[in-house]
Amino acid sequence: MSQHSKAHFGFTKLLVRDLEKSARFYTDVCGLTELARVEASIAGRPIREIMFNTTGEGRRHVCPAQLHG
């Protein structure tokens, strides 16, 4: 990596036990903005997640997710 490169991430998904508690943490403590809530399934298992936008350049997302089943 050159001296002028900036490290960054574009997307992170975290599995959590309590989605609403995680939402409060990311908004109240980290200052992230909620973009959307998603309910879907992965391999037939229901999943709920919240997408947050970080501050700064570009669109970077943190997605706490709660997988059931």
mmCIF file of the N, C-alpha and C atoms, coordinates in Angstrom:
data_MODEL
# 
_entry.id   MODEL 
# 
loop_
_atom_site.group_PDB 
_atom_site.id 
_atom_site.type_symbol 
_atom_site.label_atom_id 
_atom_site.label_alt_id 
_atom_site.label_comp_id 
_atom_site.label_asym_id 
_atom_site.label_entity_id 
_atom_site.label_seq_id 
_atom_site.pdbx_PDB_ins_code 
_atom_site.Cartn_x 
_atom_site.Cartn_y 
_atom_site.Cartn_z 
_atom_site.occupancy 
_atom_site.B_iso_or_equiv 
_atom_site.pdbx_formal_charge 
_atom_site.auth_seq_id 
_atom_site.auth_comp_id 
_atom_site.auth_asym_id 
_atom_site.auth_atom_id 
_atom_site.pdbx_PDB_model_num 
ATOM 1   N N  . MET A 1 1  ? 0.852   -1.186  0.000  1.00 0.00 ? 1  MET A N  1 
ATOM 2   C CA . MET A 1 1  ? 0.000   0.000   0.000  1.00 0.00 ? 1  MET A CA 1 
ATOM 3   C C  . MET A 1 1  ? 0.887   1.235   0.000  1.00 0.00 ? 1  MET A C  1 
ATOM 4   N N  . SER A 1 2  ? 0.586   2.185   -0.842 1.00 0.00 ? 2  SER A N  1 
ATOM 5   C CA . SER A 1 2  ? 1.392   3.397   -0.918 1.00 0.00 ? 2  SER A CA 1 
ATOM 6   C C  . SER A 1 2  ? 1.089   4.324   0.258  1.00 0.00 ? 2  SER A C  1 
ATOM 7   N N  . GLN A 1 3  ? 1.937   5.316   0.441  1.00 0.00 ? 3  GLN A N  1 
ATOM 8   C CA . GLN A 1 3  ? 1.754   6.275   1.522  1.00 0.00 ? 3  GLN A CA 1 
ATOM 9   C C  . GLN A 1 3  ? 0.458   7.064   1.392  1.00 0.00 ? 3  GLN A C  1 
ATOM 10  N N  . HIS A 1 4  ? -0.052  7.218   0.183  1.00 0.00 ? 4  HIS A N  1 
ATOM 11  C CA . HIS A 1 4  ? -1.205  8.067   -0.062 1.00 0.00 ? 4  HIS A CA 1 
ATOM 12  C C  . HIS A 1 4  ? -2.528  7.310   -0.072 1.00 0.00 ? 4  HIS A C  1 
ATOM 13  N N  . SER A 1 5  ? -2.481  6.008   0.107  1.00 0.00 ? 5  SER A N  1 
ATOM 14  C CA . SER A 1 5  ? -3.716  5.219   0.108  1.00 0.00 ? 5  SER A CA 1 
ATOM 15  C C  . SER A 1 5  ? -4.480  5.430   1.407  1.00 0.00 ? 5  SER A C  1 
ATOM 16  N N  . LYS A 1 6  ? -5.802  5.433   1.283  1.00 0.00 ? 6  LYS A N  1 
ATOM 17  C CA . LYS A 1 6  ? -6.659  5.533   2.461  1.00 0.00 ? 6  LYS A CA 1 
ATOM 18  C C  . LYS A 1 6  ? -7.389  4.211   2.624  1.00 0.00 ? 6  LYS A C  1 
ATOM 19  N N  . ALA A 1 7  ? -7.336  3.647   3.809  1.00 0.00 ? 7  ALA A N  1 
ATOM 20  C CA . ALA A 1 7  ? -8.092  2.423   4.075  1.00 0.00 ? 7  ALA A CA 1 
ATOM 21  C C  . ALA A 1 7  ? -9.527  2.809   4.411  1.00 0.00 ? 7  ALA A C  1 
ATOM 22  N N  . HIS A 1 8  ? -10.486 2.029   3.923  1.00 0.00 ? 8  HIS A N  1 
ATOM 23  C CA . HIS A 1 8  ? -11.882 2.277   4.219  1.00 0.00 ? 8  HIS A CA 1 
ATOM 24  C C  . HIS A 1 8  ? -12.666 0.993   4.008  1.00 0.00 ? 8  HIS A C  1 
ATOM 25  N N  . PHE A 1 9  ? -13.874 0.966   4.520  1.00 0.00 ? 9  PHE A N  1 
ATOM 26  C CA . PHE A 1 9  ? -14.734 -0.169  4.259  1.00 0.00 ? 9  PHE A CA 1 
ATOM 27  C C  . PHE A 1 9  ? -15.992 0.321   3.575  1.00 0.00 ? 9  PHE A C  1 
ATOM 28  N N  . GLY A 1 10 ? -16.650 -0.572  2.840  1.00 0.00 ? 10 GLY A N  1 
ATOM 29  C CA . GLY A 1 10 ? -17.853 -0.191  2.125  1.00 0.00 ? 10 GLY A CA 1 
ATOM 30  C C  . GLY A 1 10 ? -19.103 -0.800  2.707  1.00 0.00 ? 10 GLY A C  1 
ATOM 31  N N  . PHE A 1 11 ? -18.954 -1.914  3.425  1.00 0.00 ? 11 PHE A N  1 
ATOM 32  C CA . PHE A 1 11 ? -20.146 -2.603  3.906  1.00 0.00 ? 11 PHE A CA 1 
ATOM 33  C C  . PHE A 1 11 ? -19.736 -3.570  5.013  1.00 0.00 ? 11 PHE A C  1 
ATOM 34  N N  . THR A 1 12 ? -20.474 -3.584  6.102  1.00 0.00 ? 12 THR A N  1 
ATOM 35  C CA . THR A 1 12 ? -20.243 -4.526  7.192  1.00 0.00 ? 12 THR A CA 1 
ATOM 36  C C  . THR A 1 12 ? -21.587 -5.011  7.697  1.00 0.00 ? 12 THR A C  1 
ATOM 37  N N  . LYS A 1 13 ? -21.751 -6.330  7.846  1.00 0.00 ? 13 LYS A N  1 
ATOM 38  C CA . LYS A 1 13 ? -22.972 -6.889  8.427  1.00 0.00 ? 13 LYS A CA 1 
ATOM 39  C C  . LYS A 1 13 ? -22.603 -7.610  9.712  1.00 0.00 ? 13 LYS A C  1 
ATOM 40  N N  . LEU A 1 14 ? -23.305 -7.284  10.790 1.00 0.00 ? 14 LEU A N  1 
ATOM 41  C CA . LEU A 1 14 ? -23.059 -7.888  12.091 1.00 0.00 ? 14 LEU A CA 1 
ATOM 42  C C  . LEU A 1 14 ? -24.313 -8.613  12.557 1.00 0.00 ? 14 LEU A C  1 
ATOM 43  N N  . LEU A 1 15 ? -24.175 -9.853  12.987 1.00 0.00 ? 15 LEU A N  1 
ATOM 44  C CA . LEU A 1 15 ? -25.318 -10.575 13.550 1.00 0.00 ? 15 LEU A CA 1 
ATOM 45  C C  . LEU A 1 15 ? -25.437 -10.217 15.026 1.00 0.00 ? 15 LEU A C  1 
ATOM 46  N N  . VAL A 1 16 ? -26.624 -9.808  15.440 1.00 0.00 ? 16 VAL A N  1 
ATOM 47  C CA . VAL A 1 16 ? -26.850 -9.369  16.819 1.00 0.00 ? 16 VAL A CA 1 
ATOM 48  C C  . VAL A 1 16 ? -28.054 -10.103 17.407 1.00 0.00 ? 16 VAL A C  1 
ATOM 49  N N  . ARG A 1 17 ? -28.121 -10.154 18.732 1.00 0.00 ? 17 ARG A N  1 
ATOM 50  C CA . ARG A 1 17 ? -29.258 -10.782 19.418 1.00 0.00 ? 17 ARG A CA 1 
ATOM 51  C C  . ARG A 1 17 ? -30.451 -9.844  19.522 1.00 0.00 ? 17 ARG A C  1 
ATOM 52  N N  . ASP A 1 18 ? -30.184 -8.566  19.771 1.00 0.00 ? 18 ASP A N  1 
ATOM 53  C CA . ASP A 1 18 ? -31.252 -7.589  20.003 1.00 0.00 ? 18 ASP A CA 1 
ATOM 54  C C  . ASP A 1 18 ? -31.107 -6.454  18.992 1.00 0.00 ? 18 ASP A C  1 
ATOM 55  N N  . LEU A 1 19 ? -31.911 -6.492  17.943 1.00 0.00 ? 19 LEU A N  1 
ATOM 56  C CA . LEU A 1 19 ? -31.798 -5.531  16.850 1.00 0.00 ? 19 LEU A CA 1 
ATOM 57  C C  . LEU A 1 19 ? -32.100 -4.102  17.307 1.00 0.00 ? 19 LEU A C  1 
ATOM 58  N N  . GLU A 1 20 ? -33.130 -3.935  18.126 1.00 0.00 ? 20 GLU A N  1 
ATOM 59  C CA . GLU A 1 20 ? -33.496 -2.576  18.567 1.00 0.00 ? 20 GLU A CA 1 
ATOM 60  C C  . GLU A 1 20 ? -32.444 -1.981  19.497 1.00 0.00 ? 20 GLU A C  1 
ATOM 61  N N  . LYS A 1 21 ? -31.861 -2.791  20.343 1.00 0.00 ? 21 LYS A N  1 
ATOM 62  C CA . LYS A 1 21 ? -30.797 -2.307  21.228 1.00 0.00 ? 21 LYS A CA 1 
ATOM 63  C C  . LYS A 1 21 ? -29.587 -1.882  20.389 1.00 0.00 ? 21 LYS A C  1 
ATOM 64  N N  . SER A 1 22 ? -29.279 -2.670  19.375 1.00 0.00 ? 22 SER A N  1 
ATOM 65  C CA . SER A 1 22 ? -28.177 -2.326  18.470 1.00 0.00 ? 22 SER A CA 1 
ATOM 66  C C  . SER A 1 22 ? -28.472 -1.031  17.723 1.00 0.00 ? 22 SER A C  1 
ATOM 67  N N  . ALA A 1 23 ? -29.724 -0.860  17.296 1.00 0.00 ? 23 ALA A N  1 
ATOM 68  C CA . ALA A 1 23 ? -30.122 0.363   16.588 1.00 0.00 ? 23 ALA A CA 1 
ATOM 69  C C  . ALA A 1 23 ? -29.892 1.592   17.465 1.00 0.00 ? 23 ALA A C  1 
ATOM 70  N N  . ARG A 1 24 ? -30.287 1.501   18.725 1.00 0.00 ? 24 ARG A N  1 
ATOM 71  C CA . ARG A 1 24 ? -30.070 2.630   19.645 1.00 0.00 ? 24 ARG A CA 1 
ATOM 72  C C  . ARG A 1 24 ? -28.581 2.930   19.814 1.00 0.00 ? 24 ARG A C  1 
ATOM 73  N N  . PHE A 1 25 ? -27.764 1.884   19.910 1.00 0.00 ? 25 PHE A N  1 
ATOM 74  C CA . PHE A 1 25 ? -26.320 2.074   20.047 1.00 0.00 ? 25 PHE A CA 1 
ATOM 75  C C  . PHE A 1 25 ? -25.750 2.814   18.835 1.00 0.00 ? 25 PHE A C  1 
ATOM 76  N N  . TYR A 1 26 ? -26.071 2.348   17.635 1.00 0.00 ? 26 TYR A N  1 
ATOM 77  C CA . TYR A 1 26 ? -25.492 2.951   16.435 1.00 0.00 ? 26 TYR A CA 1 
ATOM 78  C C  . TYR A 1 26 ? -25.983 4.374   16.192 1.00 0.00 ? 26 TYR A C  1 
ATOM 79  N N  . THR A 1 27 ? -27.209 4.688   16.582 1.00 0.00 ? 27 THR A N  1 
ATOM 80  C CA . THR A 1 27 ? -27.684 6.067   16.399 1.00 0.00 ? 27 THR A CA 1 
ATOM 81  C C  . THR A 1 27 ? -27.229 6.969   17.548 1.00 0.00 ? 27 THR A C  1 
ATOM 82  N N  . ASP A 1 28 ? -27.421 6.535   18.787 1.00 0.00 ? 28 ASP A N  1 
ATOM 83  C CA . ASP A 1 28 ? -27.128 7.393   19.942 1.00 0.00 ? 28 ASP A CA 1 
ATOM 84  C C  . ASP A 1 28 ? -25.638 7.528   20.250 1.00 0.00 ? 28 ASP A C  1 
ATOM 85  N N  . VAL A 1 29 ? -24.905 6.424   20.193 1.00 0.00 ? 29 VAL A N  1 
ATOM 86  C CA . VAL A 1 29 ? -23.490 6.449   20.573 1.00 0.00 ? 29 VAL A CA 1 
ATOM 87  C C  . VAL A 1 29 ? -22.583 6.756   19.381 1.00 0.00 ? 29 VAL A C  1 
ATOM 88  N N  . CYS A 1 30 ? -22.843 6.115   18.252 1.00 0.00 ? 30 CYS A N  1 
ATOM 89  C CA . CYS A 1 30 ? -21.967 6.280   17.083 1.00 0.00 ? 30 CYS A CA 1 
ATOM 90  C C  . CYS A 1 30 ? -22.393 7.410   16.158 1.00 0.00 ? 30 CYS A C  1 
ATOM 91  N N  . GLY A 1 31 ? -23.622 7.899   16.316 1.00 0.00 ? 31 GLY A N  1 
ATOM 92  C CA . GLY A 1 31 ? -24.092 9.006   15.495 1.00 0.00 ? 31 GLY A CA 1 
ATOM 93  C C  . GLY A 1 31 ? -24.427 8.631   14.052 1.00 0.00 ? 31 GLY A C  1 
ATOM 94  N N  . LEU A 1 32 ? -24.678 7.337   13.784 1.00 0.00 ? 32 LEU A N  1 
ATOM 95  C CA . LEU A 1 32 ? -25.014 6.917   12.429 1.00 0.00 ? 32 LEU A CA 1 
ATOM 96  C C  . LEU A 1 32 ? -26.466 7.239   12.112 1.00 0.00 ? 32 LEU A C  1 
ATOM 97  N N  . THR A 1 33 ? -26.774 7.347   10.832 1.00 0.00 ? 33 THR A N  1 
ATOM 98  C CA . THR A 1 33 ? -28.114 7.647   10.365 1.00 0.00 ? 33 THR A CA 1 
ATOM 99  C C  . THR A 1 33 ? -28.751 6.387   9.794  1.00 0.00 ? 33 THR A C  1 
ATOM 100 N N  . GLU A 1 34 ? -29.959 6.070   10.253 1.00 0.00 ? 34 GLU A N  1 
ATOM 101 C CA . GLU A 1 34 ? -30.668 4.904   9.732  1.00 0.00 ? 34 GLU A CA 1 
ATOM 102 C C  . GLU A 1 34 ? -31.166 5.191   8.323  1.00 0.00 ? 34 GLU A C  1 
ATOM 103 N N  . LEU A 1 35 ? -30.841 4.299   7.384  1.00 0.00 ? 35 LEU A N  1 
ATOM 104 C CA . LEU A 1 35 ? -31.258 4.454   5.996  1.00 0.00 ? 35 LEU A CA 1 
ATOM 105 C C  . LEU A 1 35 ? -32.495 3.627   5.679  1.00 0.00 ? 35 LEU A C  1 
ATOM 106 N N  . ALA A 1 36 ? -32.518 2.376   6.136  1.00 0.00 ? 36 ALA A N  1 
ATOM 107 C CA . ALA A 1 36 ? -33.624 1.478   5.785  1.00 0.00 ? 36 ALA A CA 1 
ATOM 108 C C  . ALA A 1 36 ? -33.651 0.283   6.717  1.00 0.00 ? 36 ALA A C  1 
ATOM 109 N N  . ARG A 1 37 ? -34.827 -0.332  6.807  1.00 0.00 ? 37 ARG A N  1 
ATOM 110 C CA . ARG A 1 37 ? -34.998 -1.606  7.510  1.00 0.00 ? 37 ARG A CA 1 
ATOM 111 C C  . ARG A 1 37 ? -35.443 -2.625  6.480  1.00 0.00 ? 37 ARG A C  1 
ATOM 112 N N  . VAL A 1 38 ? -34.896 -3.819  6.594  1.00 0.00 ? 38 VAL A N  1 
ATOM 113 C CA . VAL A 1 38 ? -35.161 -4.870  5.619  1.00 0.00 ? 38 VAL A CA 1 
ATOM 114 C C  . VAL A 1 38 ? -35.599 -6.141  6.338  1.00 0.00 ? 38 VAL A C  1 
ATOM 115 N N  . GLU A 1 39 ? -36.645 -6.778  5.828  1.00 0.00 ? 39 GLU A N  1 
ATOM 116 C CA . GLU A 1 39 ? -37.051 -8.101  6.287  1.00 0.00 ? 39 GLU A CA 1 
ATOM 117 C C  . GLU A 1 39 ? -37.002 -9.013  5.076  1.00 0.00 ? 39 GLU A C  1 
ATOM 118 N N  . ALA A 1 40 ? -36.254 -10.104 5.194  1.00 0.00 ? 40 ALA A N  1 
ATOM 119 C CA . ALA A 1 40 ? -36.066 -11.014 4.065  1.00 0.00 ? 40 ALA A CA 1 
ATOM 120 C C  . ALA A 1 40 ? -35.828 -12.415 4.598  1.00 0.00 ? 40 ALA A C  1 
ATOM 121 N N  . SER A 1 41 ? -35.324 -13.283 3.750  1.00 0.00 ? 41 SER A N  1 
ATOM 122 C CA . SER A 1 41 ? -34.933 -14.619 4.205  1.00 0.00 ? 41 SER A CA 1 
ATOM 123 C C  . SER A 1 41 ? -33.652 -15.020 3.490  1.00 0.00 ? 41 SER A C  1 
ATOM 124 N N  . ILE A 1 42 ? -32.859 -15.803 4.197  1.00 0.00 ? 42 ILE A N  1 
ATOM 125 C CA . ILE A 1 42 ? -31.629 -16.363 3.649  1.00 0.00 ? 42 ILE A CA 1 
ATOM 126 C C  . ILE A 1 42 ? -31.715 -17.867 3.840  1.00 0.00 ? 42 ILE A C  1 
ATOM 127 N N  . ALA A 1 43 ? -31.693 -18.597 2.757  1.00 0.00 ? 43 ALA A N  1 
ATOM 128 C CA . ALA A 1 43 ? -31.812 -20.061 2.794  1.00 0.00 ? 43 ALA A CA 1 
ATOM 129 C C  . ALA A 1 43 ? -33.050 -20.482 3.579  1.00 0.00 ? 43 ALA A C  1 
ATOM 130 N N  . GLY A 1 44 ? -34.136 -19.738 3.404  1.00 0.00 ? 44 GLY A N  1 
ATOM 131 C CA . GLY A 1 44 ? -35.394 -20.067 4.062  1.00 0.00 ? 44 GLY A CA 1 
ATOM 132 C C  . GLY A 1 44 ? -35.498 -19.616 5.510  1.00 0.00 ? 44 GLY A C  1 
ATOM 133 N N  . ARG A 1 45 ? -34.479 -18.968 6.029  1.00 0.00 ? 45 ARG A N  1 
ATOM 134 C CA . ARG A 1 45 ? -34.496 -18.463 7.414  1.00 0.00 ? 45 ARG A CA 1 
ATOM 135 C C  . ARG A 1 45 ? -34.774 -16.962 7.402  1.00 0.00 ? 45 ARG A C  1 
ATOM 136 N N  . PRO A 1 46 ? -35.766 -16.513 8.186  1.00 0.00 ? 46 PRO A N  1 
ATOM 137 C CA . PRO A 1 46 ? -36.062 -15.073 8.204  1.00 0.00 ? 46 PRO A CA 1 
ATOM 138 C C  . PRO A 1 46 ? -34.916 -14.256 8.805  1.00 0.00 ? 46 PRO A C  1 
ATOM 139 N N  . ILE A 1 47 ? -34.722 -13.080 8.243  1.00 0.00 ? 47 ILE A N  1 
ATOM 140 C CA . ILE A 1 47 ? -33.698 -12.162 8.745  1.00 0.00 ? 47 ILE A CA 1 
ATOM 141 C C  . ILE A 1 47 ? -34.264 -10.747 8.724  1.00 0.00 ? 47 ILE A C  1 
ATOM 142 N N  . ARG A 1 48 ? -33.945 -9.982  9.763  1.00 0.00 ? 48 ARG A N  1 
ATOM 143 C CA . ARG A 1 48 ? -34.289 -8.555  9.836  1.00 0.00 ? 48 ARG A CA 1 
ATOM 144 C C  . ARG A 1 48 ? -32.987 -7.801  9.969  1.00 0.00 ? 48 ARG A C  1 
ATOM 145 N N  . GLU A 1 49 ? -32.864 -6.690  9.257  1.00 0.00 ? 49 GLU A N  1 
ATOM 146 C CA . GLU A 1 49 ? -31.650 -5.896  9.372  1.00 0.00 ? 49 GLU A CA 1 
ATOM 147 C C  . GLU A 1 49 ? -31.957 -4.419  9.212  1.00 0.00 ? 49 GLU A C  1 
ATOM 148 N N  . ILE A 1 50 ? -31.035 -3.616  9.697  1.00 0.00 ? 50 ILE A N  1 
ATOM 149 C CA . ILE A 1 50 ? -31.133 -2.161  9.585  1.00 0.00 ? 50 ILE A CA 1 
ATOM 150 C C  . ILE A 1 50 ? -29.864 -1.680  8.900  1.00 0.00 ? 50 ILE A C  1 
ATOM 151 N N  . MET A 1 51 ? -30.026 -0.838  7.894  1.00 0.00 ? 51 MET A N  1 
ATOM 152 C CA . MET A 1 51 ? -28.868 -0.263  7.210  1.00 0.00 ? 51 MET A CA 1 
ATOM 153 C C  . MET A 1 51 ? -28.638 1.146   7.747  1.00 0.00 ? 51 MET A C  1 
ATOM 154 N N  . PHE A 1 52 ? -27.398 1.415   8.133  1.00 0.00 ? 52 PHE A N  1 
ATOM 155 C CA . PHE A 1 52 ? -26.988 2.724   8.627  1.00 0.00 ? 52 PHE A CA 1 
ATOM 156 C C  . PHE A 1 52 ? -25.945 3.310   7.690  1.00 0.00 ? 52 PHE A C  1 
ATOM 157 N N  . ASN A 1 53 ? -25.983 4.624   7.509  1.00 0.00 ? 53 ASN A N  1 
ATOM 158 C CA . ASN A 1 53 ? -24.980 5.327   6.730  1.00 0.00 ? 53 ASN A CA 1 
ATOM 159 C C  . ASN A 1 53 ? -24.003 5.972   7.692  1.00 0.00 ? 53 ASN A C  1 
ATOM 160 N N  . THR A 1 54 ? -22.720 5.834   7.406  1.00 0.00 ? 54 THR A N  1 
ATOM 161 C CA . THR A 1 54 ? -21.714 6.503   8.222  1.00 0.00 ? 54 THR A CA 1 
ATOM 162 C C  . THR A 1 54 ? -21.510 7.917   7.696  1.00 0.00 ? 54 THR A C  1 
ATOM 163 N N  . THR A 1 55 ? -20.842 8.732   8.458  1.00 0.00 ? 55 THR A N  1 
ATOM 164 C CA . THR A 1 55 ? -20.516 10.084  7.992  1.00 0.00 ? 55 THR A CA 1 
ATOM 165 C C  . THR A 1 55 ? -19.239 10.019  7.174  1.00 0.00 ? 55 THR A C  1 
ATOM 166 N N  . GLY A 1 56 ? -18.968 11.041  6.434  1.00 0.00 ? 56 GLY A N  1 
ATOM 167 C CA . GLY A 1 56 ? -17.736 11.089  5.654  1.00 0.00 ? 56 GLY A CA 1 
ATOM 168 C C  . GLY A 1 56 ? -17.995 10.860  4.175  1.00 0.00 ? 56 GLY A C  1 
ATOM 169 N N  . GLU A 1 57 ? -16.921 10.627  3.443  1.00 0.00 ? 57 GLU A N  1 
ATOM 170 C CA . GLU A 1 57 ? -16.997 10.478  1.994  1.00 0.00 ? 57 GLU A CA 1 
ATOM 171 C C  . GLU A 1 57 ? -17.655 9.162   1.600  1.00 0.00 ? 57 GLU A C  1 
ATOM 172 N N  . GLY A 1 58 ? -18.400 9.189   0.534  1.00 0.00 ? 58 GLY A N  1 
ATOM 173 C CA . GLY A 1 58 ? -18.951 7.968   -0.030 1.00 0.00 ? 58 GLY A CA 1 
ATOM 174 C C  . GLY A 1 58 ? -20.070 7.358   0.791  1.00 0.00 ? 58 GLY A C  1 
ATOM 175 N N  . ARG A 1 59 ? -20.607 6.262   0.300  1.00 0.00 ? 59 ARG A N  1 
ATOM 176 C CA . ARG A 1 59 ? -21.674 5.546   0.996  1.00 0.00 ? 59 ARG A CA 1 
ATOM 177 C C  . ARG A 1 59 ? -21.079 4.323   1.645  1.00 0.00 ? 59 ARG A C  1 
ATOM 178 N N  . ARG A 1 60 ? -21.014 4.343   2.960  1.00 0.00 ? 60 ARG A N  1 
ATOM 179 C CA . ARG A 1 60 ? -20.521 3.200   3.727  1.00 0.00 ? 60 ARG A CA 1 
ATOM 180 C C  . ARG A 1 60 ? -21.653 2.763   4.635  1.00 0.00 ? 60 ARG A C  1 
ATOM 181 N N  . HIS A 1 61 ? -21.821 1.467   4.775  1.00 0.00 ? 61 HIS A N  1 
ATOM 182 C CA . HIS A 1 61 ? -22.962 0.972   5.528  1.00 0.00 ? 61 HIS A CA 1 
ATOM 183 C C  . HIS A 1 61 ? -22.544 0.002   6.625  1.00 0.00 ? 61 HIS A C  1 
ATOM 184 N N  . VAL A 1 62 ? -23.218 0.122   7.746  1.00 0.00 ? 62 VAL A N  1 
ATOM 185 C CA . VAL A 1 62 ? -23.141 -0.854  8.825  1.00 0.00 ? 62 VAL A CA 1 
ATOM 186 C C  . VAL A 1 62 ? -24.528 -1.453  8.937  1.00 0.00 ? 62 VAL A C  1 
ATOM 187 N N  . CYS A 1 63 ? -24.639 -2.767  8.948  1.00 0.00 ? 63 CYS A N  1 
ATOM 188 C CA . CYS A 1 63 ? -25.938 -3.440  8.967  1.00 0.00 ? 63 CYS A CA 1 
ATOM 189 C C  . CYS A 1 63 ? -26.018 -4.448  10.111 1.00 0.00 ? 63 CYS A C  1 
ATOM 190 N N  . PRO A 1 64 ? -26.533 -4.044  11.269 1.00 0.00 ? 64 PRO A N  1 
ATOM 191 C CA . PRO A 1 64 ? -26.805 -5.059  12.276 1.00 0.00 ? 64 PRO A CA 1 
ATOM 192 C C  . PRO A 1 64 ? -27.967 -5.922  11.770 1.00 0.00 ? 64 PRO A C  1 
ATOM 193 N N  . ALA A 1 65 ? -27.884 -7.229  11.941 1.00 0.00 ? 65 ALA A N  1 
ATOM 194 C CA . ALA A 1 65 ? -28.910 -8.136  11.433 1.00 0.00 ? 65 ALA A CA 1 
ATOM 195 C C  . ALA A 1 65 ? -29.259 -9.176  12.492 1.00 0.00 ? 65 ALA A C  1 
ATOM 196 N N  . GLN A 1 66 ? -30.524 -9.567  12.509 1.00 0.00 ? 66 GLN A N  1 
ATOM 197 C CA . GLN A 1 66 ? -31.005 -10.573 13.437 1.00 0.00 ? 66 GLN A CA 1 
ATOM 198 C C  . GLN A 1 66 ? -31.574 -11.723 12.612 1.00 0.00 ? 66 GLN A C  1 
ATOM 199 N N  . LEU A 1 67 ? -30.931 -12.885 12.727 1.00 0.00 ? 67 LEU A N  1 
ATOM 200 C CA . LEU A 1 67 ? -31.311 -14.078 11.963 1.00 0.00 ? 67 LEU A CA 1 
ATOM 201 C C  . LEU A 1 67 ? -32.128 -14.990 12.864 1.00 0.00 ? 67 LEU A C  1 
ATOM 202 N N  . HIS A 1 68 ? -33.244 -15.481 12.385 1.00 0.00 ? 68 HIS A N  1 
ATOM 203 C CA . HIS A 1 68 ? -34.123 -16.362 13.148 1.00 0.00 ? 68 HIS A CA 1 
ATOM 204 C C  . HIS A 1 68 ? -34.134 -17.751 12.544 1.00 0.00 ? 68 HIS A C  1 
ATOM 205 N N  . GLY A 1 69 ? -34.370 -18.736 13.391 1.00 0.00 ? 69 GLY A N  1 
ATOM 206 C CA . GLY A 1 69 ? -34.578 -20.100 12.895 1.00 0.00 ? 69 GLY A CA 1 
ATOM 207 C C  . GLY A 1 69 ? -33.404 -20.962 12.828 1.00 0.00 ? 69 GLY A C  1 
# 
